[in-house]
Amino acid sequence: MAAAEPPGAERLSQLVSSGFAPLEAGLGGSAARCCWSFPLSQAENLLYQLQENFQALAERITLRMEEMGERISDLEKHVADLMVEAGIENTDDGLRH
């Protein structure tokens, strides 16, 4: 399954290809490469959107990890129950809950 682009990725591409160009007037040499003609409000908005998207992603990952932990615990309990039914003695106390 292909990964979907994060929200705002298209807008970022548009900004980079259109108005995100170095200022060259009055600056020479390497200084021209480090300064950008990018409105501060747009940069702040983009940074805020990226921060929101990152926070949402972190929350989804945390939730998935918790769900996976619950599934692993359930699986360990089922394996332990099956081993008891089969009469197999378990030497790993971690499987018995």
Secondary structure, DSSP 8 states (H G I E B T S, - for coil): ------TTHHHHHHHHHTT--B--TT--TTHHHH-B---HHHHHHHHHHHHHHHHHHHHHHHHHHHHHHHHHHHHHHHHHHHHHHHT-----GGG--
